[in-house]
Amino acid sequence: MKHTWTRAFAASALLVCTASAYAADAYPAKPIRWIVPYAVGGGSDFLARTIGAQLSENIKQPVVVDNKPGGNTAIGAAETARAAPDGYTVLSADNGTLVFNPALYKSLSYSPTKDLAPVTLMGRFPMILIVGPNTDFKDAKDFVAKIKSQPGKFSYASAGAGSPHHLAMELLKERTGMRMLHIAYRGAAPALVDVAGGQLSAMMTDLAAGNAFIKGGKVRPLAVANPTRLAQLPDVPTFAELGIQDVVASAQVGMVAPAGTPPEVIGALQKQVVAAINTPAINKKLIEFGIEPVGSTPQEYAALIKSESALWQKLIRDLQITLD
C-alpha cells in the first residue's frame, strides 16, 4: 500500500509539473486584458498602450487596454486582485498602488503584497523641480535658501494629495528643512497652468506632463530628482550635484498580475514585455515622451517595491499624511 501511494503521489507531481510547463509553453493562447487604473490620455495610459501594441504584435494575440480609474488606483487594483491568476489579466501599477496607498489609507480593498505579483518595472517618470518664469529663484540652492528664509510664505502645487509629485516635494522639504503650503490639484495639467501663471511658486512634475511647459518657457526647471541628469534636459543639474543629497523621486510604473499566477507564466510574460520595451522604436518613443524605460526581472521589481516602501511609508507616517 505504501508503494502504491508513493507511485500515485509521484504521478500526481509529474502531472502538475507537466501541466505547469504546458501552461507556460502555450501562454499566451488568448487575448490579454491590461487594466490601467487611470483615465485615457495620461502617462500611464500612454505607457501601456505603447508597450501593449508591440506586445500584441510579438505574441500574435490582442492586448486590450481597459481603463479603470478611481480610488487612487484602488478600483483597478482590486479588480486585478479578483481576476483569475492565469496571466490573462494584468495591471499597470505605480508607486501609489504598491507603495503609498498602504500608508495613506487605514484600509484598502486589496493588499499589494498578498493580492498582486510583480512582473516587471516598465518605466520611471523622474521628478523635476520647476518654478514660474517670473520668479527670482536663480537655481535650486537659491530656491531652498529663499524658502527657508521665509517659512510658510510660499505655496507649491501638486498633481494630487498622495501623488508622486506631492511626495517628491515633501521629500525635498524634509531633506532641506523648508516649510511650504501644499495645494493639491486634480492632475498635473491644472497645477502646471497655475505655476506658469504665477498663482503658485513651484511644483514637482514629471517630464511627460511638464515637457511642453518647459520647452515653451512657461516654467523653469531648477533641478531633477534623479541620480543622473536627464538626456532631454542636459543643462538641468541633479539635486546631488547642487549638494542637496538623497532627493531622488519618480513615478514608477510596473506590471503586476494576480497573486497565484504560476511563476512560469509570469516569467514568460516578463520576457515578452521586456522585449517590447527594448524594441528600438518603442524605446525611442517612450524616451521622447519623457519616460525612462526599464524592463526589470520580477525579483528586481519585488526588491524595489520593498525598498521604496521602507522609504516612502516612513515619510508618509512621519508627516501624518492620510487620505481617509
N, C-alpha and C positions, 0 to 999 in steps of 0.2 A: 504493500500500500504506500509506504514511504517513497519508493522509487517511482510509483505511478504519479504521486503528487509532484515530485521533483521534475519529472518529464513534462507534466502539464504546465507547471509554472514556467519552465524554460521555454515551452512552446508559446505560452502567452506573452512572455517577454519578447521573444523573437517577432511575434505578430505585431506588438506595439511598436517595436523599433522599425520594422518593415513599413508599417502604416505611416509612421512619422517621416521616414525617409521618402516615401512615396509622396506624402503631402508637400514636402519641400521641393521635390523634383517636379511635381505637377504645378506648383504655385508659380504664377497666378493663372488660374484657369477660368476666371470670370472677372467682370469689372470691379475696380477698387473704388470705394466711396471715401473721399478725402474731406473730412469736416474741417472747416475754418471757422473759428469762433468769433469772427469779425464780419462786418458788412463788406459788400463788394467794393473794390476800389482802393483799399488800404495796402500798406506794405506787406502784411501777412498774406493777404489775398493775392497780391502780385507774385509773391514768392511761391505760393502753392500752385498757382495757375501756370507759371513759367516752368517750374520743375515738372509739374504734372503733365504738361503737354509732351515734354521729352520722354518722361517715364512711360506714358501711354504708347509712344512710338517704339520705344525699346522693347516693351513686354508684349506688344501686339494685343493689348486689352484696353478698353476705355478706362480712363481715370476721371471720375466725376467729382468736381469740387462742389461741396454742399455748405453754403454759408449759414451758420447758426449763431448769430451774435446775441449778446446779452449776458447779464450776470457776471460781468468782468471775466468772461470766457468760461464761466462755470456751466452754462447751459450746454455748450458744445462738449465740454469735458465729461459731464455726467452722461450725455448720450453715448459718447465713445465708450465709457466705462461699462455701460449696459450692453454693448454690442457683442456679438459672438467673437470669441478670441481666435479668429481664423486667418487674420491678415487682410481681410477684405473691407475693414473699416479702420481708418487711421485718422489722426488728429494733428493739426498744426498747433503745437503747444509753446507758449512763450514763458518768460520769467513769471508773469502774473499767474499763469495756470499752475506752474510746477513749484515756484519758489515763494512768491509774495503772498498769494491767497491764503495759505495755511496760517500765516501770521496776521493778515489783515482781517480775517473773519473768524468769529468764535466757532462757527460750524460751517461745513461745506457739504454740498451734495455729492462729492466724490473725494477720494483720497489719492493725491498724486503718487504716493509710494505704494499703495495697496491695489489701486484700480488701473494704473497705467504703466506700460512697459516702454522704456526708451528704445528708439530705433536709431536715430541719428540727429545730431545738431546740424541743421541745414545752413543757417547763416546768422550773422550778427549785424545789428544796426548800431554802430558806435555812436555815443552821445557827444554832442558838441555844445559848448557854452557860447551862446550868441547874445548880442545886445542890439538895441535900436541904433539906427545910423546916426542919430543926433546926440547920443550920449557921449560923455567926455572920458570914458574909460580908455586908457591907452592900450592896455593889454590885460591878461588875466590877473597878473600880480597887482596891477593898479586897481583892477576891479575889486579884488579881495580887500585891499587896503582901504579903499573908499567906503565899501560896505561896512567894514568893521569899525570905521571911524564914526559912523552914524547908525548905530544898531536900531533896527526896526523901521528905519525911514523908507527903505526900498522894498518893492514887491517883485516877485517873479511869477511867471506863468508856467503852467504845465498842461500836458495833454489830458490830464485827469488825475484825481486822487488815487494813489497807489500804482500809478503807471511807472514804467522805467524812467520816463522823463522827470517825473516828480521825485522819485527816489534817488536819481542821479544827482539832482541839485541838493537834496538832503544830505547825501554823502559828502558833497563838496562843502556844505555848511558845517558838517560835523568835523571834517578834517581841518578846516581853517578857522573855526570859531565865529563864522559870520552869523548874523541874525537878519532874516528877511521874512516877509509875509508871503505865504503861498496863496496864489489864486488859481484854482483848478478850472479848466475849461473842458468842454466835451469834444476832445480831439485836438490834434496838434495844429490843424489849419487855423481855427479862430484864435488860438493862442499866439501863433506867429503873426497874424494880422495886427493884433493889439501891441505886440512888441515892436513891430515895424512902424506902427502909428504913434508910438511914444507913450501909450497908456500904461505900459509896464516896462521895467528896466531890462529884464533879461529872461532867459529860459534855457533849459537844456533841450535840444532837439536832435533827432537823427537826420542824417543826410538825405535819406529818401523823402522825408517830409519837408525839410528846410532848404533843399538844394536850389529850388527856383528863387527863393527869397535871398539866398546868399549870392547866387550868380547875378541877380538883378540889383544888388546893392541895397536891398531893402532892410537887411540886417547885417551885422558884422560878426564873424566868428572870431572868438578870442583864444580858445584852446579846445583840444579834443581829449575826451576821457578814454584814451586808448593807449596801449603800450607803445605804439609807433604812430608816426604821422600818417594821415590818410592820403592815398595816392591822388584822390580827387581834390584835396586841399593841401598841397605840399608846403605852402607857406605858413600854415597854421600849426603852432607847436603843440606838443602834448603838455599836460599838466606837470608831468615829471620833469620835462625839460625846463620848466619855469620854477622848479624847486618845490612844487606842490605834490607831495607824494601820496600814493595809494588812492588816487581818484581815477578808477577805471570802471566804466559802466557802459552797458549796451543793452538794447533789446535783443534777446536771443530767442530765435525761433527754431524749434526742432520738430521732429515727427515722433509721435508715440502711438502705441497700439493698445488694445485692451489687455489687461493683465491675464496671464494664462495662455497667450499666443505662443505656440511652440517656438523654441529657440531657432530651429531650422528655418521656420518661416520668417522670423524676424531677421535672421542672417541673410536670407535670400532677398528680402525687401530692402534691407540696408544697402546691399551691393548694387541693386538696381537704382535706388535713389541717388547714391553717391556717383554712380556712372552718369546719371542725368545731370547732376550738378557739375561734374567735371567735363561735360561736353563743351568744347570751346565756345560755341555760340551762346549757350546758356550761361556759362560762367561770365562771359563778357557782358551779357545783358543784365545780370544781377549786379555786377560791379558798377555799371553805368547808372543803375537805378539808385545806388547808394548802399548796397548790401555787401558785406564781406562773406563770400561763400566759404563753407567749412566742409561738411561731409565727414563726420566722426564715426567711430565704431559705437555700438550700443554701450560697451563698457566705459569708453571715454565720456560718452554723454551722461551716463549714470554718475560717474565721478564728478563731473562738472556740476550737475544738479545738487549733489551733496555739498560741495564746497561753496557754491553760490547760496545755498540755503543757510549755511552757517554764518555767512557774512550778512546777508540782507535781512534774514529773520531777526537777528540780534539788533540791527539798526532799527527795524520797524518797531520792535518791542521796547527798545530803549527810548525811542521818541514817542511811544504810545500812540502810534498811528493805527486807527481802526476804521473799517468801512461798514460796520454793523449799524 
